Amino acid sequence: VWERSNTTSVPDNFRAALSLSALPSTSLLTLYQGWMDVIVSFQAWRVTGAFALPRSPLQAEARREALATLAQLDAEVTRLRSEASRTTQVARRADINVALKRLRKARAAAEANL
């Protein structure tokens, strides 16, 4: 996934969000889910530059789906760029450029869900 932030640092509130006292503790499952939400929020921060925990389970699920979509789109962009560098046909390069524009638009839509 394309990253906008400096990967050597972490957001200020990330460590605090990982502490046991900050996580839900009604059961082991809710604790685990809380940790997963923090990790997914960290992954979203690496893309958007903004760290925020999900406000609801639906938002957490949408964020996980958006990150999965971004990974798929980035893989497809990489594949198409590689193909474009190998092809010599002008018409095929034009088709690839159109596909890349479509993928950029889809990526922006997925990033909006983070």
C-alpha positions, 0 to 999 in steps of 0.5 A, a space after each residue: 500500500 502506498 504510504 504517505 507518512 514517515 515509516 520510522 515514526 508512529 503517531 503520538 496516540 498510537 502507543 496510548 491506544 495499545 495499552 491494556 487500560 485503553 482497550 475494551 476488556 469485557 472479554 478476550 474477544 473484545 480485547 483482541 478486536 480492540 488490538 486489531 482496530 488499533 493496528 488497522 488504524 495504524 495501517 490507515 495512518 500510514 496511508 492517510 497521515 491521520 490516526 483515529 480509532 474507529 467509532 463503531 464496528 461498522 467503521 472498523 469493518 469498512 476500514 479493513 475492507 478499504 485497506 484490502 481494496 487499496 492493497 489489491 489496487 496497488 498490486 494491479 497498478 504495479 502489474 500494469 506499470 510493469 506491463 507498460 514498460 515492456 510493451 512496444 505497442 502504442 495502442 496497448 500503452 494507451 489502454 494501460 494508461 486508461 486503466 491506470 487512470 481508472 485505478 487511481 480513481 478507485 484508489 481515491 474512493 477506497 482511501 476516502 473510506 479510511 
